[in-house]
Amino acid sequence: MSEHSEGRAEEVDLGDPAASINPEEVVELARALVRLPSENPPGNEELVARVLGEFLSTAGLDVAYREVFPGRPNLIATLHGNAAGPVLLYTGHTDTMPVSGVWAEDPHSGAIRDGRLWGRGAVDMKGGLAAMAVAAASLRRSGIPLRGSLLFAAVIDEEKGGAGTRQLVRDGVHADWAVISEPTNNVPVIVSNGQLDFEVILQGRSGHASSPAAGHNAIYDAMDLVRALRELMANEFPVRDYPLVGPPSLSVGTIEGGIQTSVIPDRCRVTVDRRVVPSETTAGAIEEMEAVIERLRRSVPGFDAALDVFVRIDPVTISAESPIVRALRHAAASVTGVDPGVAGLRATTDADTLANQGGIPTVIMGPGSIREAHKADEFIPVDQLVAAAQVFALAAVDLLG
């Protein structure tokens, strides 16, 4: 995450909805969610959705389930206000990455140690879900008058393609603002990169390795391609530096080619991850890749390659002066005594679907650090988890109170 801006929040009278947050309740709900494996694949998120739904239903919210795939529902809970007004959406995903690596203890233990909650999904992002759910429940119990509605959506499949949030948009869920509680150390993220994952298939001509000139080595063409991509990143990308997220980037992820040592490889597959900053477009980035390939066709005899994009996510931005950004900063300053400022995120989230396809101004903000996600011994600091619940409650009152 890029360095965030400095400054103090303006003083606003929010009442004291954060006082109704029970820290133990936040922690215990997060622990209960971590203890439920929901690795994707296969993505058995239903138990997580049901536990959250029961918790929110008991608190008095209206709860509904929308099945996206068999046995894999989205949860949508609604806290209706006392009068007409705007709609605020709090959301996050119920699936996690698979457990991998060597863990110090059971990755689904939900252990509390050293001021941290440990386990797969603790930071990405069952902690954030628990904080949002407790904030919504606490607002319902507090009886603070609200205008408009607070929606809470726990969606499936973010880690493998985002089918849950796409279904949420197709179902017609509308909001004036949305917050996704991905881990950002409780700093509002107002800029996040787009992403292209693409493959390049290079075609050569097989032959006996004792006579290299009789064939055309596709791996050599792949080497030319990788060299050209590295030159692009070194020469062109630095001048496209964008505030809060830095310059675009690309990374060659895999290279596959050849069948055995004594056969000239007639095919090679290269996959590339390309991060797209908001001053670019994904369409423009694709055209740039195609131009690189075309230059190689003209300059390398026999060069034959085809580009195929299999992941396409657009960048997301929201104004620092948006009401949702201001409300989150004010709330965080009230809870911690320090304005967190704003930040950027180089990774991608479901914000693309909500903002670019659903037309909902979206902020990414949640407890814990993304650096702890997707790895062994994942954890979330308990103090950030509790603070996030308080911030979400305060921000909701600021916007809907």
Backbone torsions as a table, in degrees:
resi	resn	phi	psi	omega
1	MET	NA	141.2	-179.5
2	SER	-76.8	161.0	179.0
3	GLU	-63.4	138.4	-175.7
4	HIS	-94.7	165.3	-177.3
5	SER	-75.6	162.1	-178.8
6	GLU	-106.8	168.9	178.0
7	GLY	137.0	165.5	180.0
8	ARG	-105.3	145.6	177.3
9	ALA	-76.4	152.9	173.2
10	GLU	-71.7	149.6	177.7
11	GLU	-77.8	127.9	175.6
12	VAL	-133.7	150.0	179.0
13	ASP	-92.0	105.0	-178.4
14	LEU	-104.1	4.3	-170.0
15	GLY	71.1	-152.3	179.5
16	ASP	-138.1	56.0	178.7
17	PRO	-64.9	-25.4	-179.8
18	ALA	-64.2	-23.8	-179.6
19	ALA	-65.4	-20.4	-179.7
20	SER	-85.1	-2.2	178.0
21	ILE	-79.4	124.4	176.0
22	ASN	-94.5	109.4	-176.9
23	PRO	-54.4	-40.3	-178.9
24	GLU	-63.5	-36.2	179.3
25	GLU	-64.8	-41.1	178.5
26	VAL	-61.2	-48.5	-176.5
27	VAL	-65.1	-44.7	-177.2
28	GLU	-67.7	-34.9	176.6
29	LEU	-67.3	-43.1	178.1
30	ALA	-61.0	-41.9	178.5
31	ARG	-62.6	-42.3	179.5
32	ALA	-60.8	-38.1	179.8
33	LEU	-70.6	-40.3	179.4
34	VAL	-63.5	-32.2	-178.4
35	ARG	-72.8	-8.3	179.9
36	LEU	-102.7	104.8	179.5
37	PRO	-60.2	129.9	176.6
38	SER	-141.5	47.0	-177.3
39	GLU	-69.0	143.6	-178.1
40	ASN	-126.7	110.9	5.4
41	PRO	-76.9	158.5	5.2
42	PRO	-86.0	-13.5	177.2
43	GLY	86.8	45.2	177.7
44	ASN	-85.4	77.0	-174.4
45	GLU	-88.2	-4.6	-169.0
46	GLU	-59.8	-42.8	-178.5
47	LEU	-61.4	-37.9	177.4
48	VAL	-62.1	-46.4	179.0
49	ALA	-61.7	-40.8	-178.4
50	ARG	-67.4	-40.3	177.9
51	VAL	-63.8	-44.3	177.2
52	LEU	-63.8	-42.3	-179.3
53	GLY	-63.3	-42.2	178.5
54	GLU	-64.3	-41.1	178.8
55	PHE	-60.7	-46.0	-176.6
56	LEU	-75.0	-34.9	176.2
57	SER	-63.5	-43.1	177.8
58	THR	-61.1	-34.1	178.7
59	ALA	-74.6	-13.9	176.7
60	GLY	109.8	8.3	176.4
61	LEU	-84.4	154.7	172.4
62	ASP	-80.7	127.8	-172.9
63	VAL	-120.6	136.3	176.8
64	ALA	-140.7	152.3	177.6
65	TYR	-119.2	137.7	177.5
66	ARG	-125.0	109.8	-177.5
67	GLU	-72.3	125.9	178.2
68	VAL	-94.3	-49.8	170.3
69	PHE	-125.2	160.1	-179.7
70	PRO	-52.7	123.2	179.6
71	GLY	74.8	11.4	-177.7
72	ARG	-133.1	84.3	-175.5
73	PRO	-94.4	150.4	160.6
74	ASN	-79.9	147.6	172.4
75	LEU	-108.5	132.0	174.8
76	ILE	-127.8	119.4	179.0
77	ALA	-119.0	141.0	-174.6
78	THR	-125.3	129.9	169.7
79	LEU	-106.6	106.3	-177.7
80	HIS	-81.1	135.7	176.8
81	GLY	-79.9	-179.0	-178.5
82	ASN	-87.4	-8.4	-178.5
83	ALA	-153.7	166.3	177.6
84	ALA	-64.1	149.8	-179.5
85	GLY	173.3	-166.5	-176.2
86	PRO	-71.7	168.6	178.6
87	VAL	-118.9	129.6	177.8
88	LEU	-113.9	128.4	-179.5
89	LEU	-108.3	122.0	169.5
90	TYR	-105.3	130.2	-173.4
91	THR	-149.7	159.0	175.7
92	GLY	-170.0	175.5	-174.5
93	HIS	-107.9	147.8	-175.7
94	THR	-95.5	-12.1	178.7
95	ASP	-87.4	160.0	176.0
96	THR	-129.5	167.1	169.6
97	MET	-69.4	154.9	175.9
98	PRO	-61.6	153.8	174.8
99	VAL	-71.3	132.2	178.0
100	SER	-147.3	164.2	179.1
101	GLY	79.2	-176.3	-178.7
102	VAL	-101.2	121.8	-178.3
103	TRP	-103.0	148.8	178.3
104	ALA	-70.1	-25.7	178.4
105	GLU	-154.8	-179.4	-178.9
106	ASP	-51.7	122.2	-178.5
107	PRO	-67.6	-8.9	176.5
108	HIS	-116.2	26.4	-179.2
109	SER	-78.1	-29.5	-174.1
110	GLY	64.7	33.1	-176.6
111	ALA	-68.5	147.5	172.8
112	ILE	-110.7	120.5	-178.8
113	ARG	-154.3	136.7	177.2
114	ASP	58.1	35.0	179.2
115	GLY	73.0	19.1	-177.3
116	ARG	-130.7	147.1	169.8
117	LEU	-97.9	123.6	-173.8
118	TRP	-106.1	147.4	172.1
119	GLY	140.9	160.6	178.6
120	ARG	-64.0	126.2	-179.1
121	GLY	91.5	-4.4	-177.8
122	ALA	-56.9	-46.0	-178.9
123	VAL	-99.2	-25.8	-176.1
124	ASP	-126.9	85.5	-9.1
125	MET	-144.0	45.9	-179.0
126	LYS	-70.4	-27.3	173.8
127	GLY	-63.6	-45.3	177.9
128	GLY	-63.6	-39.8	177.0
129	LEU	-61.4	-45.1	180.0
130	ALA	-61.9	-41.5	-180.0
131	ALA	-62.1	-43.6	179.3
132	MET	-66.8	-42.0	-179.1
133	ALA	-64.2	-43.4	179.4
134	VAL	-66.9	-37.1	176.3
135	ALA	-59.8	-46.1	179.9
136	ALA	-63.8	-45.0	-179.9
137	ALA	-64.0	-40.3	-178.5
138	SER	-66.6	-37.2	175.9
139	LEU	-63.9	-40.3	178.0
140	ARG	-63.0	-42.7	-178.3
141	ARG	-71.1	-31.0	-175.1
142	SER	-68.7	-26.6	-177.8
143	GLY	76.0	11.3	177.7
144	ILE	-64.0	126.2	-179.1
145	PRO	-63.4	133.8	177.5
146	LEU	-125.5	150.6	170.5
147	ARG	-114.5	140.7	-173.8
148	GLY	86.0	-153.6	-175.2
149	SER	-142.9	151.0	169.9
150	LEU	-110.5	121.4	176.0
151	LEU	-103.6	141.3	172.8
152	PHE	-122.8	122.4	-179.8
153	ALA	-124.6	122.3	174.1
154	ALA	-107.7	113.5	-168.7
155	VAL	-112.4	158.3	-178.9
156	ILE	-92.4	164.8	156.7
157	ASP	70.3	18.7	179.7
158	GLU	-63.0	-34.6	-174.5
159	GLU	-73.6	-17.0	-176.6
160	LYS	-123.4	19.0	175.2
161	GLY	141.9	-13.9	173.3
162	GLY	81.0	27.8	-178.4
163	ALA	-62.0	-32.1	-178.5
164	GLY	-64.0	-47.0	179.9
165	THR	-72.1	-34.4	174.9
166	ARG	-61.2	-39.9	177.4
167	GLN	-67.0	-37.0	177.6
168	LEU	-57.8	-43.9	178.9
169	VAL	-68.7	-42.3	178.1
170	ARG	-63.2	-32.0	178.5
171	ASP	-72.1	-6.0	175.5
172	GLY	87.5	17.4	176.7
173	VAL	-64.8	125.2	-179.2
174	HIS	-122.9	145.1	176.2
175	ALA	-149.7	155.6	175.4
176	ASP	-78.1	-29.3	176.5
177	TRP	-149.5	156.6	175.9
178	ALA	-136.5	148.3	172.5
179	VAL	-127.6	128.0	174.2
180	ILE	-104.8	125.7	-172.3
181	SER	-90.3	43.9	169.6
182	GLU	-65.9	155.0	-174.9
183	PRO	-69.4	117.9	178.9
184	THR	-135.0	19.7	-174.4
185	ASN	58.2	32.3	178.6
186	ASN	60.6	32.6	174.0
187	VAL	-110.5	130.6	178.7
188	PRO	-65.8	123.6	176.3
189	VAL	-94.7	121.9	-177.6
190	ILE	-111.1	-4.9	178.7
191	VAL	-138.4	126.9	172.4
192	SER	-137.5	145.2	-175.3
193	ASN	-69.9	159.0	164.8
194	GLY	-90.6	175.3	-177.2
195	GLN	-146.8	136.6	168.5
196	LEU	-121.4	127.9	167.0
197	ASP	-112.0	125.6	-178.5
198	PHE	-140.1	158.4	174.2
199	GLU	-116.9	149.1	172.3
200	VAL	-120.9	120.6	176.4
201	ILE	-97.6	119.8	-179.2
202	LEU	-104.8	126.6	-177.9
203	GLN	-105.1	127.7	175.8
204	GLY	-118.9	-148.6	178.9
205	ARG	-142.5	124.5	-175.8
206	SER	-74.0	162.5	178.3
207	GLY	-179.5	177.6	179.4
208	HIS	-77.6	135.5	-176.5
209	ALA	-65.6	-16.3	178.1
210	SER	-73.4	-15.0	179.1
211	SER	-131.3	72.6	-174.6
212	PRO	-55.0	-33.5	-176.6
213	ALA	-69.5	-15.6	-179.5
214	ALA	-79.2	-14.0	178.6
215	GLY	-120.5	-171.7	174.3
216	HIS	-134.4	116.1	-170.8
217	ASN	-81.5	109.5	-178.5
218	ALA	-67.7	-27.2	178.1
219	ILE	-67.4	-36.7	175.5
220	TYR	-61.8	-39.7	176.9
221	ASP	-63.5	-37.8	177.1
222	ALA	-63.0	-37.4	177.6
223	MET	-63.4	-41.2	176.6
224	ASP	-62.7	-40.6	179.3
225	LEU	-63.7	-47.7	-179.5
226	VAL	-61.0	-40.9	178.1
227	ARG	-61.6	-42.5	179.9
228	ALA	-65.8	-37.6	179.2
229	LEU	-68.0	-39.3	178.3
230	ARG	-65.6	-37.9	176.8
231	GLU	-64.7	-40.2	177.1
232	LEU	-59.6	-46.9	-178.4
233	MET	-65.4	-37.0	-177.7
234	ALA	-75.0	-36.0	-171.9
235	ASN	-97.0	-34.6	-173.3
236	GLU	-102.0	-38.6	-171.6
237	PHE	-67.1	-36.9	-176.6
238	PRO	-58.1	-31.0	-177.5
239	VAL	-78.9	-6.1	179.5
240	ARG	-100.1	19.3	-179.8
241	ASP	-50.9	131.6	-177.4
242	TYR	-120.2	138.2	-177.9
243	PRO	-52.8	136.6	174.9
244	LEU	76.8	-20.7	178.6
245	VAL	-121.7	-12.0	178.5
246	GLY	80.3	-160.3	-176.4
247	PRO	-82.0	164.9	171.2
248	PRO	-65.3	168.6	179.5
249	SER	-149.9	165.4	168.8
250	LEU	-145.2	152.9	179.6
251	SER	-143.0	127.1	174.1
252	VAL	-76.0	121.1	-173.8
253	GLY	-95.3	-42.8	-179.9
254	THR	-142.0	151.6	170.7
255	ILE	-135.3	125.5	-179.8
256	GLU	-131.0	126.0	179.2
257	GLY	-167.6	153.8	176.6
258	GLY	85.5	155.6	178.3
259	ILE	-116.6	-30.0	171.9
260	GLN	-165.3	168.0	-167.5
261	THR	-63.2	-36.0	-173.4
262	SER	-92.6	12.9	177.5
263	VAL	-118.0	128.3	176.0
264	ILE	-65.5	124.6	-175.9
265	PRO	-70.1	128.0	179.9
266	ASP	-99.4	4.7	180.0
267	ARG	-153.6	141.5	174.7
268	CYS	-146.2	137.1	-179.6
269	ARG	-115.5	127.6	178.2
270	VAL	-120.6	129.4	175.2
271	THR	-111.9	144.1	-173.0
272	VAL	-135.7	137.5	171.8
273	ASP	-102.9	121.1	-179.0
274	ARG	-119.3	119.1	177.4
275	ARG	-93.6	131.4	-171.0
276	VAL	-113.3	122.2	179.9
277	VAL	-85.7	162.1	-174.1
278	PRO	-63.1	-19.6	176.3
279	SER	-77.4	-8.1	175.5
280	GLU	-106.1	176.9	169.8
281	THR	-127.7	155.7	176.2
282	THR	-65.0	-35.2	177.5
283	ALA	-62.4	-42.9	178.8
284	GLY	-65.7	-36.6	178.6
285	ALA	-66.7	-37.2	176.5
286	ILE	-64.9	-44.3	178.0
287	GLU	-60.0	-37.9	179.4
288	GLU	-64.5	-41.6	177.7
289	MET	-64.4	-41.3	178.4
290	GLU	-63.9	-34.9	178.1
291	ALA	-66.9	-37.4	176.5
292	VAL	-61.0	-45.6	179.5
293	ILE	-63.4	-41.4	-179.8
294	GLU	-64.2	-38.9	176.9
295	ARG	-62.0	-39.0	178.8
296	LEU	-69.0	-35.6	175.9
297	ARG	-59.0	-39.1	-177.6
298	ARG	-76.7	-28.9	-172.0
299	SER	-102.7	-20.8	-177.7
300	VAL	-111.6	113.8	-179.6
301	PRO	-56.7	129.8	177.0
302	GLY	79.3	2.9	-178.4
303	PHE	-66.9	126.3	-177.8
304	ASP	-139.9	114.6	-175.6
305	ALA	-143.8	150.5	177.3
306	ALA	-131.1	135.4	-177.6
307	LEU	-101.9	136.0	175.8
308	ASP	-137.7	123.3	179.7
309	VAL	-92.3	126.7	179.6
310	PHE	-117.4	-6.4	169.7
311	VAL	-136.0	129.8	179.2
312	ARG	-140.8	110.8	-178.3
313	ILE	-129.1	127.5	-177.7
314	ASP	-84.7	153.2	175.1
315	PRO	-63.3	159.8	-179.2
316	VAL	-131.9	133.9	173.9
317	THR	-136.9	155.8	172.8
318	ILE	-147.6	145.8	-177.8
319	SER	-65.7	140.9	175.0
320	ALA	-63.5	-18.1	179.9
321	GLU	-95.1	3.6	176.9
322	SER	-59.7	144.7	179.2
323	PRO	-54.9	-36.3	-178.6
324	ILE	-69.6	-37.5	178.6
325	VAL	-67.1	-45.1	179.2
326	ARG	-62.7	-41.0	-179.2
327	ALA	-64.3	-42.5	179.3
328	LEU	-65.9	-41.1	177.9
329	ARG	-65.3	-43.5	178.6
330	HIS	-61.2	-43.4	-178.3
331	ALA	-65.2	-43.2	179.6
332	ALA	-63.9	-39.5	178.0
333	ALA	-64.4	-37.8	178.7
334	SER	-65.5	-37.8	-177.5
335	VAL	-77.7	-43.1	-172.1
336	THR	-103.8	-17.1	-175.9
337	GLY	86.3	0.8	-177.6
338	VAL	-134.6	131.1	172.8
339	ASP	-69.6	121.8	-177.9
340	PRO	-74.4	-11.1	-175.3
341	GLY	71.9	-152.4	178.0
342	VAL	-133.1	163.5	-176.5
343	ALA	-144.8	173.2	172.8
344	GLY	-118.1	161.9	-178.6
345	LEU	-133.3	124.3	179.7
346	ARG	-79.7	-22.1	178.1
347	ALA	-78.8	171.4	179.8
348	THR	-113.4	156.0	-178.8
349	THR	-142.0	-172.6	174.5
350	ASP	-72.8	1.5	179.5
351	ALA	-59.9	-33.4	178.0
352	ASP	-57.4	-46.7	-179.4
353	THR	-64.8	-46.1	-178.1
354	LEU	-66.7	-45.8	-173.3
355	ALA	-81.4	-49.7	-172.1
356	ASN	-85.4	-29.7	178.7
357	GLN	-102.0	-37.0	-179.0
358	GLY	-91.0	-10.9	179.0
359	GLY	68.6	26.5	-178.1
360	ILE	-106.4	117.4	175.7
361	PRO	-56.3	124.9	-167.1
362	THR	-129.0	134.6	174.5
363	VAL	-114.7	145.7	173.7
364	ILE	-107.1	121.7	-179.0
365	MET	-160.8	126.2	178.1
366	GLY	-165.6	172.2	-176.4
367	PRO	-79.1	151.3	177.2
368	GLY	88.0	173.9	-176.3
369	SER	-110.1	137.8	176.8
370	ILE	-63.4	-19.7	178.8
371	ARG	-66.0	-20.0	179.3
372	GLU	-92.5	-3.1	-177.8
373	ALA	-81.3	152.8	171.4
374	HIS	67.1	18.1	-178.6
375	LYS	-133.8	169.9	178.0
376	ALA	-65.3	152.7	179.7
377	ASP	56.4	43.4	175.0
378	GLU	-61.1	141.9	178.9
379	PHE	-150.9	165.3	173.1
380	ILE	-136.0	134.2	177.2
381	PRO	-66.0	131.6	-177.4
382	VAL	-63.3	-37.3	-178.0
383	ASP	-65.6	-37.4	176.4
384	GLN	-68.1	-36.5	179.0
385	LEU	-60.5	-47.9	179.8
386	VAL	-67.5	-42.7	179.3
387	ALA	-60.5	-37.7	179.8
388	ALA	-61.7	-43.0	177.8
389	ALA	-59.9	-41.4	179.1
390	GLN	-66.0	-42.2	179.3
391	VAL	-63.1	-44.7	-178.5
392	PHE	-63.7	-37.1	178.2
393	ALA	-66.6	-46.2	-179.1
394	LEU	-63.5	-44.4	-178.6
395	ALA	-63.9	-38.3	178.6
396	ALA	-63.4	-40.9	178.2
397	VAL	-67.3	-38.8	177.7
398	ASP	-58.2	-42.9	-175.8
399	LEU	-85.6	-30.9	-173.9
400	LEU	-113.3	-8.1	-174.5
401	GLY	-80.6	NA	NA
